[in-house]
Amino acid sequence: MTTTADATGFDAFAQAFRRHAAGVAVITARTAAGEPVGFTATSLASLAAAPPLATFNMARTASSWPAIAETDHVAIHMLGLDDFAVAGIMAGDHDHRFDGDHWEPGPHGLPILKGVTAWMVGRIVARTHVAENAMIAVQIEEGALGEPDEPLLYHERRYRALGAEL
C-alpha cells in the first residue's frame, strides 16, 4: 500500500475531504432586490425526517452569502449526470450563473433549475456562524422529482460518475 507523508491542519483536512466523494447539489435564492443567486454545494445533508430538515454549509465570504443571510426561503437541487453542464455553470462566474434557459421561476419566485433529479423548497430555520462560515438549516415545504438519473459526484476535485454496483 502506498501512502503519502502525514499532514497537519489545513493540509490534512484538504487531503482527506478530496477523497470523500459527495453528491452535487445547487442552492438557489433571491437577493432582496429580486436577483437570482446560487452555488454548488457538496455539504448538503438530511438533518431530520420529522419535521423534514436539510442542512448545507457555506462561506460567509461567498458571493451568495448576503442573499442567504437575508432571505427566508431557498431552493435545493440534487444533480445527476445529465446536469453536469449546469453544475459547471453554477460553480462558475457568479455574474453569469443565471444566463440562459437552464432555470425558471418557482415557488416564492425562487430559481428552479430545469431537468434536475429532484428539487425542494424550504424555509430557513437556522443560520449558525462558525468562524467565517455558516451552517444553514432548512425546513422543507415542497418539492418535485425529475427524471431518474445516475448521481453526479464530486471527488478529488473533479465531477465523477458513480462506479460499478457492488
Secondary structure as GFF3:
##gff-version 3
##sequence-region A 1 166
A	DSSP	alpha_helix	9	18	.	.	.	ID=ss1
A	DSSP	beta_strand	22	23	.	.	.	ID=ss2
A	DSSP	beta_strand	25	30	.	.	.	ID=ss3
A	DSSP	beta_strand	36	41	.	.	.	ID=ss4
A	DSSP	beta_strand	45	48	.	.	.	ID=ss5
A	DSSP	beta_strand	53	59	.	.	.	ID=ss6
A	DSSP	alpha_helix	65	70	.	.	.	ID=ss7
A	DSSP	beta_strand	73	78	.	.	.	ID=ss8
A	DSSP	three_ten_helix	81	83	.	.	.	ID=ss9
A	DSSP	alpha_helix	84	91	.	.	.	ID=ss10
A	DSSP	three_ten_helix	94	96	.	.	.	ID=ss11
A	DSSP	beta_strand	103	105	.	.	.	ID=ss12
A	DSSP	three_ten_helix	107	109	.	.	.	ID=ss13
A	DSSP	beta_strand	111	113	.	.	.	ID=ss14
A	DSSP	beta_strand	118	130	.	.	.	ID=ss15
A	DSSP	beta_strand	133	145	.	.	.	ID=ss16
A	DSSP	beta_strand	152	155	.	.	.	ID=ss17
A	DSSP	beta_strand	158	161	.	.	.	ID=ss18
###
